[in-house]
């Protein structure tokens, strides 16, 4: 299968690209190379004969038409998005422009291409989204997001992703475009851009800086190892039912405070300080505006219909992640100079 992956130089997209190439697929990586993208994420496949790269913005309809015509993919996997909640609070326009308008242009380009090819039955448009579109959950562990949970986005980021989800479903219903959707929980792992919680904690710990935790640290997230997610995404793309959505979760709920303490314990063991524990650097900071209390995904559908389950516990995944950052300073060190990295964002509300 030849897959056009949008956002393939980003965190999750690059994991998909690497895994797809390893499994014998052809991949066209379309990425605008904005601040969070990094071609080093796919350097190990850049010379592979099954890999091609196209620098383009999903808001550039002419470029999309040209790339689809040139490469004639069998499927589009759409991961390109602005995704940082704090940045969406400070600059919501970029999120509406990329996540909503960009998805519209990609859908229209895909529809034109698919129609021009004679509407092949095997074509797929897979839209990759987030559990944040469902809003916030109560603390009851029996209550989790399902595919039927009503949408209730609370941030500019989640609202823009909810809008893009609705566009994809509408193009499936109105135009018959063969779409599948997936909504994932919080990803983590190697190549994670250093503005999200886990890489921030690891790198701040190593630098002797405070480990910032919003509010009391009681907010709960379901953590999904990025390579498990890439495996699930390829499964949904190739075996998911048309028009169907699939929730992909790690079944690893942790409060932010517990997560940071676990990271500190791993660092204490793998890279001990001269004195004390990395946990001594924990610092509670003013909470994010509109901070959702809890996310948790019920992955029953993808398990029952496609036979998928996460393979990595959060403890295993965090240790792998810490080891990767310890071993790959040449990857993360240059990223610390990029715009906004290391600054507290999302406090303008």
URKACOR-V458590 format. One record per pair of residues at least 4 apart in sequence whose C-alpha atoms are under 8 Angstrom apart, sorted by the first residue. I is the first residue (numbers start at 1). GAP is how many residues later the second one is. If there is no record, write none. Layout:
i=[I;I]
gap=[GAP;GAP]
This chain:
i=[1;1;1;1;1;2;2;2;2;2;2;2;2;3;3;3;3;3;3;3;3;3;4;4;4;4;4;4;4;4;4;5;5;5;5;5;5;5;5;5;5;6;6;6;6;6;6;6;6;6;6;7;7;7;7;7;7;7;7;7;7;7;8;8;8;8;8;8;8;8;8;8;8;9;9;9;9;9;9;9;9;9;9;10;10;10;10;10;10;11;11;11;11;11;11;12;12;12;12;12;12;13;13;13;14;14;14;15;15;15;15;16;16;16;16;16;16;17;17;17;17;18;18;18;18;19;19;19;20;20;20;20;20;21;21;21;21;21;21;25;26;26;27;27;27;28;28;28;28;28;28;29;29;29;29;30;30;30;30;30;31;31;31;31;31;31;31;32;32;32;32;32;33;33;33;35;35;36;38;39;40;41;42;43;45;46;46;47;54;56;56;56;57;57;58;58;58;58;58;58;58;59;59;59;59;59;59;59;60;60;60;61;61;61;61;62;63;64;64;64;65;65;65;66;67;68;68;68;68;68;69;74;74;74;75;75;75;75;76;76;76;76;77;77;77;77;77;78;78;78;78;79;79;79;80;81;81;81;82;82;82;82;82;83;83;83;84;84;84;85;85;85;85;85;85;86;86;86;86;86;87;87;87;87;88;88;88;88;88;88;88;88;89;89;89;89;89;89;89;90;90;90;90;90;91;92;92;92;93;94;95;95;95;95;95;96;96;96;96;97;97;98;98;99;99;99;99;100;100;100;100;100;101;102;103;103;103;104;104;104;105;106;107;107;107;108;109;110;110;111;111;111;112;113;114;114;114;114;114;115;119;121;123;124;124;124;124;125;125;125;125;125;126;126;126;126;126;127;127;127;127;127;127;128;128;128;128;129;129;129;129;129;129;130;130;130;130;130;130;131;131;131;131;131;131;131;131;131;132;132;132;132;132;132;133;133;133;133;133;133;133;133;134;134;134;134;134;134;135;135;135;135;135;135;136;136;136;136;136;137;137;137;137;137;137;137;138;138;138;139;139;139;143;144;144;144;144;145;145;145;145;145;146;146;146;146;147;147;147;151;153;153;153;154;154;154;154;155;155;156;157;158;159;160;161;162;163;164;165;165;166;167;168;168;169;169;169;170;170;171;171;171;172;172;172;172;172;173;178;178;179;179;179;180;180;180;180;180;180;180;180;181;181;181;181;182;182;182;182;182;182;183;183;183;183;184;184;184;184;184;184;185;185;185;185;185;185;185;185;185;185;186;186;186;186;187;187;187;187;187;188;188;188;188;188;188;188;189;189;189;189;189;189;189;190;190;190;190;192;192;193;193;193;194;194;194;194;194;194;194;195;195;195;195;196;197;198;198;199;200;200;200;201;201;201;201;201;202;202;202;202;202;203;204;204;204;204;205;205;205;205;205;205;208;209;210;210;210;211;211;211;212;212;212;212;213;213;213;213;213;213;213;214;214;214;214;214;215;215;215;215;215;216;216;217;217;217;217;217;218;218;218;218;219;219;219;219;219;220;220;220;220;220;220;220;221;221;221;221;221;221;221;221;222;222;222;222;222;222;222;222;222;223;223;223;223;223;223;223;224;224;224;224;224;224;224;224;225;225;225;225;225;226;227;228;228;228;228;229;229;229;230;231;232;232;232;233;234;235;235;235;236;236;236;236;239;240;240;246;246;246;247;247;247;247;247;248;248;248;248;249;249;249;249;249;250;250;250;250;250;251;251;251;251;251;252;252;253;254;254;255;256;257;258;259;260;260;261;261;262;262;263;263;263;263;264;264;264;264;265;265;265;265;266;266;266;267;267;267;267;268;268;268;268;270;272;273;273;276;277;278;287;288;288;289;289;289;299;299;300;301;301;302;302;302;302;303;303;303;304;312;312;313;314;315;316;317;318;319;320;321;322;323;324;325;325;328;329;330;331;332;334;335;336;336;337;340]
gap=[24;25;72;73;74;23;24;25;26;70;71;72;73;22;23;24;25;70;71;72;73;74;23;24;25;26;69;70;71;72;73;8;12;22;23;24;25;71;72;73;74;7;23;24;25;52;70;71;72;73;74;6;7;22;23;24;25;30;71;72;73;74;4;5;6;7;8;9;21;22;23;71;72;4;5;20;22;24;28;29;30;32;33;4;26;27;28;31;70;4;26;30;180;181;182;4;67;175;214;217;218;4;66;67;4;27;28;4;211;212;215;4;211;214;215;217;218;4;10;12;25;4;24;26;27;4;211;212;4;5;6;7;214;4;5;6;24;29;30;25;24;25;23;24;25;23;24;25;26;43;45;22;23;24;25;23;24;25;26;27;6;22;23;24;25;26;49;5;23;24;25;26;4;5;22;303;304;157;4;4;291;150;4;4;6;5;6;4;13;4;7;8;6;45;6;22;40;44;45;47;48;38;39;42;43;44;46;47;4;42;45;4;44;45;48;4;4;4;42;45;4;44;48;4;4;4;5;41;42;45;44;48;49;50;48;49;50;51;34;48;49;50;48;49;50;51;160;47;48;49;50;48;49;50;19;14;17;18;12;13;16;17;75;5;12;74;4;73;112;4;70;71;72;73;261;4;202;259;260;261;4;5;258;259;4;5;6;7;67;68;69;258;66;67;68;257;258;259;260;255;256;257;258;259;4;4;64;65;4;4;4;5;61;62;65;4;5;60;64;4;5;4;5;4;61;62;65;4;60;61;63;64;4;4;4;61;64;4;60;63;4;4;4;61;64;4;4;4;15;4;64;66;4;4;4;5;6;9;63;4;4;57;55;54;55;56;113;52;53;54;55;112;53;54;55;56;111;38;41;52;53;54;55;53;54;55;56;32;36;52;53;54;55;28;31;52;53;54;55;4;14;52;53;54;116;164;165;166;4;21;22;26;53;163;18;19;20;21;25;26;28;29;11;15;16;17;18;19;16;17;18;19;157;160;16;156;157;158;159;6;7;155;156;157;158;159;5;155;156;4;154;155;153;151;152;153;154;4;150;151;152;153;101;151;152;153;98;99;100;11;5;6;9;4;5;136;138;4;135;4;4;4;4;4;4;4;4;4;4;16;4;4;4;11;4;10;74;4;5;4;5;6;4;5;6;7;71;4;64;65;63;64;65;56;57;60;61;62;63;64;65;62;63;64;65;51;54;63;64;65;66;62;63;64;65;40;45;63;64;65;113;36;37;38;39;63;64;65;110;111;112;35;36;37;38;36;37;38;39;42;4;10;35;36;37;38;133;36;37;38;128;129;131;132;36;131;134;135;4;7;6;139;142;5;6;9;138;141;142;147;4;5;146;147;4;4;4;62;4;4;11;142;4;10;11;59;62;4;61;65;120;123;4;4;5;6;7;4;5;6;59;73;76;73;72;71;72;73;70;71;72;70;71;72;73;4;43;44;69;70;71;72;70;71;72;73;74;69;70;71;72;73;41;68;38;39;40;41;67;37;38;39;75;36;37;73;74;75;33;34;35;36;73;74;75;31;32;33;34;35;73;74;75;27;28;29;30;31;32;73;74;75;26;27;28;29;30;31;91;4;5;25;26;27;28;86;90;4;25;87;89;92;4;4;4;82;83;84;4;19;81;4;4;4;16;76;4;4;4;5;71;4;5;10;70;67;4;66;53;55;56;50;51;52;54;55;49;50;51;54;47;48;49;50;61;47;60;62;63;64;45;46;47;48;59;61;62;43;4;5;4;4;4;4;4;4;19;4;18;4;53;4;55;56;59;4;13;14;15;4;12;13;14;4;53;56;4;5;11;55;4;5;9;10;53;5;4;5;4;4;4;4;58;59;57;58;60;4;10;4;4;5;4;5;6;7;4;5;6;4;4;5;4;4;4;4;4;4;4;4;4;4;4;4;4;7;4;4;4;4;4;4;6;5;6;4;5]
